[in-house]
Every structure is written in C-alpha cells, then in structure tokens.
C-alpha cells in the first residue's frame, strides 16, 4: 500500500510517499481501507515533534479518517469487513490503509459522503464540546469567534447559531469573512484592517462578547480578552498563529471572567459517554442538513505536503481533505 511517511521531524516538505507492507490487525483492532483523511492543525505539529503525542519514526500523520473496514482482529464483534466507518487514530491516516483500535472506530450513517465524514467530527466535536460543555453558551448571548473561517471556526459559527447565540466572526480577509457569512455569522470583523476591541465594543453596545472562541492565539488574544463581557467565558482552543499568548491575568479579575481550556481529544477519552452523546447529536444535525461542513479543497496523497503547507500558512477556509481514490 501507499503511505505518506514522516521519516525525520520537520516541515511538510520533508514528508515522502512510499510503498509499505499491507497491514494486519491485532486483537481488538481493525484495518481500514482509507477513502479520505481530514487535514488538521495537529498534523502540522506532530511532524515537527511539537505535539503532545510523539510517535516513533517513521510514521504517517493524520488522525481523522473515513473508509471501509478491510479486516478485523480477534475480539472485534461490532464491526464487519465492508462496513463504512469513521476512525480517530492520532496518526497513520495519510495512507491507503490504517490499523485502528476498534474502540476508536464509529460506523457511519448510511449515505454519508466519505469526504464529509473525514472532515466533520474533529472540528464539530471540538466546537460543540467548547460551546456546550465548557462555556455553556446560552440562547441570546453573543459569541465572538476568532479565526472564524477555519475548520473549527466555521463549526463554532454554525453551532453557535444552532444554540441561539448572536455570532460575530473575526478573520483576516474579506474572502474569509464572506465564507463566515455564508455559514450564518450575524456580524463580521476583519482584524487585520479593523481594531478588534473597538469593533466588538461598537457591535455589542459596549457590553462585550459573552463567549470568545479562540483557536488562533497570538496577537489577537489580549484585545479579544479586553473585549469580553462581565462574567464572560474565554475559550482557549488552539494556537494557529504559532505564538502562545501571555495575557495579563488582572483582566480576568476586572472582567469577572473565566479562561477555559478546550481539549476535545482528552474529553473524548475521559468522558466517553458524554462525548458519544455529543457525537450522536452532531450526526443527527448533519444528516438533517442543519450543519454544512465546508471542504475548500481535496488533495491526493502525493500532495500531502501542499495540503499541510496551505493549512500552516492559514490559506484554508473550512477543511482540506486527502483522498486515496479508493
């Protein structure tokens, strides 16, 4: 089979595509013929040895994929060869086959597109956990989404609207803000050309945003925190800008606000029943057409480096997906 391999830690251009032996499942494992693999920000970190998970070299990146079960190992009862599935593997998905723990494999609803399946759960799962479980977003509140045109950002816009919030989307270009409007944003801010703090103040009549969803970090974190409402909730989702901000903690005191970490992957492990309930709700909304994942581009495995580079340079709206042609 063909696989994208990280043989040395580095930037996307160090990845290679090679033929490797077909996989055989061990006990309580399944081998999946991969159809599509979502390209996510952690993929850019894991190849540089900057992520909390550090697989041994060589390995394939890619932790969110869709495909068809090829074979099952001893002790696997709920999955069968030929069954369409979604899997979360941490790494290994940039390949024609992947071996996954059966507990991390979810049967797909009938008729769900494989590309959509591979680009859905990580972003929407993160955003739903953030807004529902961490911030406890309430109907009528104002949600400010930073990096709003990215995968988790667009998911946060859609879910925020679904939960009854007014959503302000902030992004860096007019084109990205147009995508945010298409996904339901009530108001938009170009934080490259406008003063983020002042625009939030104007749009909220001085009250500020009740919940701030921040997957970006960097230079936008402090002005965003300064624009939060009394008893607001600031969600720390990620650091796509590359810099982990150092914010003055007196702002939390002055605003009476909470700064909350969001780690969906650990939530899924520590609270599997709650995560399963969230996932069932998300799939229901998806199959009803009430959520619309935005896939801006698909790439073959041979262009994995190009896909990762576009993500690192923040050129992506929504998600990009690697496809195997299987």
C-alpha positions in Angstrom: 0.0 0.0 0.0 1.0 3.7 -0.4 1.6 5.9 2.6 2.9 9.4 3.4 5.8 9.0 5.8 7.5 11.3 8.3 11.0 9.8 8.4 12.5 12.8 10.1 10.9 15.6 12.0 10.5 18.8 10.1 8.2 20.9 7.9 5.8 19.4 5.4 8.4 19.3 2.6 10.3 16.6 4.4 7.5 14.1 4.0 7.8 11.3 1.5 5.4 8.9 -0.2 6.4 5.3 -0.3 5.1 1.8 -0.8 4.9 -0.1 2.5 3.6 -3.5 3.5 -0.2 -4.1 3.9 -1.4 -4.1 7.5 -2.7 -7.0 9.6 -5.0 -6.3 12.6 -4.0 -7.4 16.1 -6.5 -8.3 18.8 -9.3 -5.7 19.2 -8.0 -3.9 16.1 -9.4 -3.3 12.6 -7.7 -2.5 9.3 -9.5 0.2 7.3 -9.1 0.9 3.6 -8.9 4.7 3.8 -11.1 6.7 1.5 -10.4 10.2 2.9 -8.4 11.8 5.7 -9.1 15.2 7.2 -6.1 17.5 7.4 -6.0 19.1 10.8 -3.7 21.6 12.6 -2.3 18.9 15.0 -0.9 17.2 11.8 1.4 20.2 11.3 2.7 19.9 14.8 3.2 16.1 15.0 5.5 16.1 12.0 7.7 18.7 13.7 7.7 16.8 17.1 5.8 19.7 18.7 2.6 17.8 19.6 1.8 16.1 22.9 1.7 12.7 21.0 5.1 11.7 19.7 5.0 8.5 17.6 8.2 6.7 16.7 9.7 7.4 13.3 8.7 6.6 10.6 5.0 7.3 10.9 2.2 8.7 8.8 0.4 11.8 10.1 -3.4 12.0 10.0 -5.8 11.2 12.9 -9.3 11.6 11.4 -10.3 9.4 8.5 -13.1 7.7 6.8 -13.1 4.4 4.9 -14.3 0.8 4.7 -13.3 -2.0 7.1 -10.9 -4.3 5.4 -10.3 -6.9 8.1 -11.0 -7.3 11.8 -8.8 -8.8 14.6 -9.7 -11.2 17.4 -12.3 -9.9 19.8 -13.9 -7.4 17.4 -17.7 -8.0 17.3 -19.3 -4.7 16.4 -17.5 -4.1 13.1 -17.5 -6.2 9.9 -15.5 -6.2 6.7 -17.1 -3.9 4.1 -18.6 -1.6 6.7 -18.2 2.2 6.1 -16.6 3.8 9.2 -15.0 6.9 10.7 -11.9 6.5 12.8 -9.7 8.5 15.1 -6.2 7.2 15.2 -3.9 10.1 16.4 -1.7 9.4 13.4 -1.5 6.9 10.5 -4.3 8.3 8.3 -2.3 9.7 5.4 -2.2 6.2 3.8 -4.2 3.8 1.8 -4.7 1.6 4.9 -4.6 2.2 8.6 -4.8 0.0 11.7 -7.1 1.3 14.4 -8.2 0.3 17.9 -11.7 -0.9 17.4 -12.9 1.4 20.2 -11.9 4.4 18.1 -14.0 3.3 15.1 -17.5 4.6 14.5 -19.9 3.1 11.9 -21.1 5.8 9.5 -24.7 6.7 9.0 -26.0 5.3 5.6 -25.3 7.6 2.7 -22.9 9.9 4.4 -20.2 11.2 1.9 -16.7 9.9 2.8 -15.0 13.2 2.3 -17.5 15.0 4.6 -17.2 12.2 7.2 -13.4 12.7 7.3 -13.7 16.4 7.8 -16.5 16.5 10.3 -16.1 15.1 13.8 -12.8 16.7 15.0 -13.9 20.2 14.2 -17.5 20.0 15.1 -16.8 17.8 18.1 -14.2 20.3 19.4 -16.6 23.3 18.9 -19.6 21.6 20.4 -17.7 20.5 23.4 -16.3 24.0 23.8 -19.6 25.8 23.5 -21.9 23.3 25.2 -19.8 21.7 27.9 -17.2 24.3 28.7 -18.8 27.7 28.0 -22.4 26.6 28.5 -23.4 29.0 25.8 -27.0 30.3 26.3 -29.6 31.5 23.9 -29.4 35.2 23.3 -25.7 35.5 24.3 -23.1 37.0 22.0 -20.3 34.7 20.7 -17.1 36.1 19.2 -15.2 33.6 17.0 -11.6 34.3 16.1 -10.1 32.6 13.1 -13.7 32.1 12.1 -13.1 30.9 8.6 -11.1 27.8 9.7 -12.5 24.4 10.3 -13.3 24.8 14.0 -14.2 28.4 13.4 -16.9 27.7 10.9 -18.2 24.8 13.1 -18.4 27.3 16.0 -20.4 29.7 13.9 -22.9 27.1 12.8 -23.2 25.6 16.3 -23.4 29.0 18.0 -26.3 29.9 15.7 -27.9 26.5 16.4 -27.7 27.2 20.1 -29.4 30.5 19.7 -26.5 32.9 20.0 -25.7 36.0 18.1 -22.4 35.3 16.3 -19.6 37.8 15.5 -17.0 36.3 13.2 -13.4 37.7 13.0 -11.0 36.7 10.3 -8.1 38.2 8.2 -9.6 38.8 4.7 -12.8 39.8 3.0 -12.9 36.5 1.3 -12.8 34.6 4.5 -15.5 36.8 6.1 -17.7 36.1 3.1 -17.5 32.4 3.9 -18.3 33.2 7.5 -21.5 35.0 6.4 -22.5 32.0 4.3 -22.3 29.8 7.4 -24.5 32.1 9.4 -22.4 34.8 11.1 -24.5 37.8 12.1 -21.6 40.3 12.0 -18.0 40.2 10.9 -14.7 41.9 11.8 -11.6 42.0 9.7 -9.0 42.0 12.4 -6.2 42.8 10.0 -7.7 46.2 9.0 -10.0 47.0 11.9 -9.5 47.5 15.7 -10.8 44.2 17.1 -11.6 45.6 20.6 -13.3 48.7 19.4 -15.4 46.9 16.8 -16.6 44.4 19.4 -17.5 47.3 21.7 -19.5 49.0 18.9 -21.3 45.8 17.8 -22.3 44.9 21.4 -23.2 48.5 22.5 -20.3 48.4 25.0 -21.3 45.2 26.7 -18.7 42.9 25.1 -18.9 39.3 24.0 -20.3 36.8 26.4 -18.2 33.9 25.0 -15.0 34.2 23.0 -13.8 31.2 20.9 -10.1 31.4 20.2 -8.3 28.8 18.1 -5.7 31.4 17.0 -3.8 32.8 19.9 -1.0 35.2 19.0 -1.6 39.0 18.9 -5.4 38.8 18.9 -5.8 37.1 22.3 -5.3 40.2 24.5 -7.5 42.6 22.6 -10.2 39.9 22.4 -10.0 39.3 26.2 -10.2 43.0 26.8 -13.5 43.0 24.8 -15.1 40.2 26.9 -18.4 40.9 28.8 -18.7 40.8 32.6 -18.7 37.1 33.6 -17.7 36.1 30.1 -16.0 32.9 29.1 -12.8 32.8 27.1 -12.3 29.5 25.3 -8.6 28.6 24.7 -8.9 26.2 21.7 -5.5 26.4 20.0 -2.7 28.5 18.7 -2.9 28.5 14.9 -1.0 31.8 14.8 2.0 30.0 16.2 2.5 32.1 19.3 1.1 31.1 22.7 0.0 34.5 24.1 0.8 35.7 27.6 -2.2 37.7 28.8 -2.4 40.0 31.9 -4.3 37.9 34.4 -5.7 41.1 36.0 -8.1 41.2 33.1 -9.8 38.1 34.4 -10.2 39.8 37.7 -11.5 43.1 36.3 -13.9 41.3 33.9 -15.0 38.7 36.4 -14.5 36.2 33.5 -13.3 32.7 33.2 -10.5 31.5 30.9 -11.2 27.9 29.9 -9.1 25.3 28.2 -10.7 23.1 25.5 -9.1 19.7 24.7 -11.6 17.7 22.9 -9.3 14.7 22.5 -8.8 14.2 26.2 -12.5 14.9 26.9 -13.4 12.0 24.5 -11.1 9.7 26.5 -12.0 10.8 30.0 -15.8 11.2 29.4 -16.7 8.8 26.6 -20.4 8.7 27.3 -20.8 12.4 27.2 -18.6 12.6 24.0 -20.8 9.8 22.4 -23.9 11.8 23.2 -22.4 14.9 21.7 -21.4 12.9 18.6 -24.9 11.4 18.1 -26.4 14.9 18.3 -23.9 16.2 15.8 -24.5 13.4 13.3 -28.3 13.9 13.6 -28.0 17.5 12.7 -25.6 16.7 9.9 -27.9 14.1 8.4 -30.8 16.5 8.6 -28.8 19.1 6.6 -28.6 21.5 9.5 -24.8 21.5 9.6 -22.8 22.1 6.4 -19.1 21.2 6.7 -17.1 23.4 4.3 -14.4 21.5 2.3 -12.4 24.0 0.3 -10.1 21.6 -1.4 -9.2 17.9 -1.8 -5.6 16.6 -2.5 -4.2 13.2 -3.4 -1.8 11.6 -1.0 1.1 12.7 -3.2 0.3 16.3 -2.4 0.0 15.9 1.4 2.9 18.4 1.9 1.0 21.0 -0.2 -2.2 20.5 1.8 -0.3 20.9 5.1 1.6 24.0 3.9 -1.7 25.7 2.9 -3.0 25.0 6.4 0.1 26.3 8.1 0.0 29.5 6.1 -3.7 30.0 7.0 -4.8 29.9 3.4 -7.6 27.4 4.1 -11.3 28.1 4.6 -13.0 25.3 6.4 -11.2 22.0 5.9 -9.0 20.3 3.3 -9.0 16.6 2.8 -6.6 14.0 1.4 -8.2 11.4 -0.8 -6.9 8.0 -1.8 -9.2 7.3 -4.8 -10.4 4.1 -3.0 
